[in-house]
Amino acid sequence: MCGIAGIFHFDPSRSVDRRSLAQMGRKLEARGPDALGRWLEGPVGLEVRRLSIVDIVHGTQPMANESGTCVIAYNGELFNADELRRELEEAGYAFGTKCDSEVVLASYERFGNACFEKFDGQFACAIWDQNAHALFLARDQFGICPLYFVADNERIAFASEVKALLAVDFVAAEVNPSVLATQLAGGFIDDGESPFAGIGTIPPGTWLRADGSGTSSGRFWSLSAAINKPARLNSGAPAQLLEVLDRSVRRRLMGEAGYGVLLSGGVDSSTITALLARAAGSEFTAYTIDYPNPWKTGKSDRDYASLLTRDVGCRHRLIPATVQDYFDALAETVAIVEQPFNKAVATARLIYRWIGGREKVLLSGDGSDELFGGYLAAKGMQFDQSGISPDQAFPWTHHADLAMQLFDPDFVAAHRPIERIGETKKAALKKVSNLDPVGRYSYLYLRYFLPELLTLQDKVSLSCGIETRYPFLDRAMVRLAFALSAAELIDGGKEKAVVRQAARQLLPSRILDRGKSHLPIPRDIEALRLQSTMAKELLLSDQARIARYFRKDRLSAFLYGRGRFHSVSQVAKWQMTMYLITCEIHHRHFHL
């Protein structure tokens, strides 16, 4: 993986400023510590900070075709590169490297922007087509690799991270209050948006074309179109799942760098670990982190992870972390991910910071919960003939009522968070109206919850020079998941029943029978005390930057648990307080 950035002037007589391009690249250095590449030609400039994994010697970027008419800046991995390479060679293309960047470039030469439909991987890329005088930007189907852009009447600039765009003088750091309101009330940031005014994102499965007349865009892959098919598997779903997942793991071992695995001891990460051992032997390391956590019952993650690593014979490293480490990491984590959050992102930061330098590639079990109903039983949702209501299934409404009690009325009137969330719900459900309630639920998590999670993970991992790959996030896996019935996903109150059945030949029964295990967040008494102290110091001070969005009397009552907020559940209070803390840190770091 890499960090990419670039500038394109719509006026062909203008030239890109080398200094501006270099400033953007410096902000991405952590993503690509191995090499710097820069390409400048008139109105176009491309910058690449490379993390060398595939064809380390010859995969220099930006990369041009033989005639020099097409140039690519590429971040990611193409897992079906070998198949596409053979197809292109049969058509007469002669490759000069083993790098998948060249496969992407050659595919574009042959198929135009239709090439993106053929790609199975995780990527964000920019392709300059001199003949068409057009710049193409594209992002993978699941949104694993982020790609931000700014466009005005004169130019378009793009980068893997917001901080690279903010490094140039024509982009200012300004808050997008509507996005902020929706995120704090609803728990999501929609496609195409960012917390910064004027800075958008390329949505998953989308290309954007910029030329002398401006910009246009289109989707080369749509989740709703991919899953709106009535077909059902006749039999053998667990066996098919295992076959698809095994192939996906093997594909993700491409490259010349070493690899490891993130292991919580849950079903998903344990299955990936067992398949990795079966595919490549036991000479790899599994990494586990854990805190004392009263919200988890039974044995800790480290116990289950140790059981699995002894079973498959790989090395196991327990990452040492304390509650204080978590809170100490919040400020640097917000600076890295460039947005507020209430997920276990600071935990992920601790993981990658500790592993940094030991591995370049890690496999992760993320994506299974979203595909196979992993959150359903955990939320206590019961499935019968009537299923569940759409409102129950939406993941982003959890904090709406609480946030609305805290927001200033004028702020609510200006930015309408509840209306925006409602409009998003209505539009989303309309696209998948033919799916059963469980299918709609999975769609919503894949479409709105997972891309943000992947973006956060991308930034904390690449900040340490590590690429994370996700075997469950495979197009064939999506087709399989949405061919299953609710009964095949939830069985006897156990979520992901089909995944557990598929893994029976791989995992000990103690892991198979284990309940869901989230990436840990410290929630013991000490953690609650530290969070409360930090929140009061940040949010109730005269220097609080986000105070303008809230009623201070109610914010104080919420943080002290007084009045109407006395009965707020501990989990809801933790989650909303973490949003507020990271939102304030975000505003201070970026001077919003």
Secondary structure by P-SEA (a helix, b strand, c coil): cbbbcccccccccccccaaaaaaaaaaaccccccbbbbbbcccbbbbbbccccccccccccccccccccccccccccccaaaaaaaaaaaaccccccccaaaaaaaaaacccccccccccccccbbbbbccccbbbbbbcccccbbbbbccccccccccccccccccccccccccaaaaaaaaaaccccccccccccccccccccbbbbbcccccccccccccccccccccccccaaaaaaaaaaaaaaaaaccccccccccccccaaaaaaaaaaaacccccbbbbbbbccccccccccaaaaaaaaaaaabbbbbbbbbcaaaaaaaaaaaaaaaccccccaaaaaaaaaaaacccccbbbbccccccccccccccccccccccccccccccccccaaaaaaacccaaaaaacaaaaaaaaaaaaaaaacccccaaaaaaaaaaccccaaaaaaaaaaaaaacbbbbbccccaaaaaaaaaccccccccccccaaaaaaaacccccccccccccccccccccaaaaaaaaaaaaaccccccccccccccaaaaaaaaacccccccccaaaaaaaaaaaaaaaaaaaaacc
